[in-house]
Amino acid sequence: MSVFLNFATCASCGYAITGERHVKKSGLSFSYYRCTHKNKKQGCESRSFIRDTTFAQEVKRNAELVTLPEVWAERFLAKVETWEADGSATKQAQIDRLKTQMVAVKAKIDRLNTAFADGSLDIAEFKEMKNPLVPKKAELESQIIALEQSKAGRLEPLRNWILQAHQGEKTVSQGDELEMKSFLTNVGSNRLLRAQTLTVSFLKPWNSLAETNLAVRSTAANSDQSSKWWRWWELKSKNQITANSI
């Protein structure tokens, strides 16, 4: 009965939705949710209640909007793996090129150190020739480290998001009400109940996923559904990669 307490608010007055359980003389019990009507400054127009089973269905309906079907989660993960392989090869080539430059710079520094030590160079010549090489070496080291770090994790947030959205589908299919509550709490805000209908303001990028799910459901042809999914993926992945490249 208390599964969805501290979860939604009344769309009329903004106060919490509470739960109640009533037992008839016959022993038959029923549970429902309603507004607490505790806002003394603003009157509440809502006088209706919603059965707990109906409320659970509303929670499930909203959770379904922000889930990824298994087939599309697998396709998107395959894309991520392809990008990782391509990006890894490109970055490794850049790293190798920088390391070659690093070896050359270090060799020059070593030769100058040797020449200065054996007296072939005086202090003025030594400083003049070595000083430009030191910051060059530090710059190359910094570039190599940055490339190695970005190579390892640039696409990881995108992969984790796909897995999270697909896990949402598993949660819905299992009918786990507590997990659906937690899921919606994490991906949305302003969970409002009005006239036995629950609405959730989804955060980015969950809002675009919800819009795509609705668009896909309204389309009968498989080819059109596929087109909508790929269109969403292009926008989502582009934004994600750009954000992680800054």
Secondary structure in CASP SS format (residue, H / E / C, confidence):
PFRMAT SS
TARGET T0000
AUTHOR 0000-0000-0000
METHOD secondary structure of the structure
MODEL  1
M C 1.00
S C 1.00
V C 1.00
F C 1.00
L C 1.00
N C 1.00
F C 1.00
A C 1.00
T E 1.00
C E 1.00
A C 1.00
S C 1.00
C C 1.00
G C 1.00
Y C 1.00
A E 1.00
I E 1.00
T E 1.00
G E 1.00
E E 1.00
R E 1.00
H E 1.00
V E 1.00
K C 1.00
K C 1.00
S C 1.00
G C 1.00
L C 1.00
S E 1.00
F E 1.00
S E 1.00
Y E 1.00
Y E 1.00
R E 1.00
C E 1.00
T C 1.00
H C 1.00
K C 1.00
N C 1.00
K C 1.00
K C 1.00
Q C 1.00
G C 1.00
C C 1.00
E C 1.00
S C 1.00
R C 1.00
S C 1.00
F C 1.00
I E 1.00
R E 1.00
D H 1.00
T H 1.00
T H 1.00
F H 1.00
A H 1.00
Q H 1.00
E H 1.00
V H 1.00
K H 1.00
R H 1.00
N H 1.00
A H 1.00
E H 1.00
L H 1.00
V C 1.00
T C 1.00
L C 1.00
P C 1.00
E H 1.00
V H 1.00
W H 1.00
A H 1.00
E H 1.00
R H 1.00
F H 1.00
L H 1.00
A H 1.00
K H 1.00
V H 1.00
E H 1.00
T H 1.00
W H 1.00
E H 1.00
A H 1.00
D H 1.00
G H 1.00
S H 1.00
A H 1.00
T H 1.00
K H 1.00
Q H 1.00
A H 1.00
Q H 1.00
I H 1.00
D H 1.00
R H 1.00
L H 1.00
K H 1.00
T H 1.00
Q H 1.00
M H 1.00
V H 1.00
A H 1.00
V H 1.00
K H 1.00
A H 1.00
K H 1.00
I H 1.00
D H 1.00
R H 1.00
L H 1.00
N H 1.00
T H 1.00
A H 1.00
F H 1.00
A H 1.00
D C 1.00
G C 1.00
S C 1.00
L C 1.00
D C 1.00
I H 1.00
A H 1.00
E H 1.00
F H 1.00
K H 1.00
E H 1.00
M H 1.00
K H 1.00
N C 1.00
P C 1.00
L H 1.00
V H 1.00
P H 1.00
K H 1.00
K H 1.00
A H 1.00
E H 1.00
L H 1.00
E H 1.00
S H 1.00
Q H 1.00
I H 1.00
I H 1.00
A H 1.00
L H 1.00
E H 1.00
Q H 1.00
S H 1.00
K H 1.00
A H 1.00
G H 1.00
R C 1.00
L C 1.00
E H 1.00
P H 1.00
L H 1.00
R H 1.00
N H 1.00
W H 1.00
I H 1.00
L H 1.00
Q H 1.00
A H 1.00
H H 1.00
Q H 1.00
G H 1.00
E H 1.00
K H 1.00
T H 1.00
V H 1.00
S H 1.00
Q H 1.00
G C 1.00
D C 1.00
E H 1.00
L H 1.00
E H 1.00
M H 1.00
K H 1.00
S H 1.00
F H 1.00
L H 1.00
T H 1.00
N H 1.00
V H 1.00
G E 1.00
S E 1.00
N E 1.00
R E 1.00
L E 1.00
L E 1.00
R E 1.00
A C 1.00
Q C 1.00
T E 1.00
L E 1.00
T E 1.00
V E 1.00
S E 1.00
F E 1.00
L C 1.00
K C 1.00
P C 1.00
W H 1.00
N H 1.00
S H 1.00
L H 1.00
A H 1.00
E H 1.00
T H 1.00
N H 1.00
L H 1.00
A H 1.00
V H 1.00
R H 1.00
S C 1.00
T C 1.00
A C 1.00
A C 1.00
N H 1.00
S H 1.00
D H 1.00
Q H 1.00
S H 1.00
S H 1.00
K H 1.00
W H 1.00
W H 1.00
R H 1.00
W H 1.00
W H 1.00
E H 1.00
L H 1.00
K H 1.00
S H 1.00
K H 1.00
N H 1.00
Q H 1.00
I H 1.00
T H 1.00
A H 1.00
N H 1.00
S H 1.00
I C 1.00
END
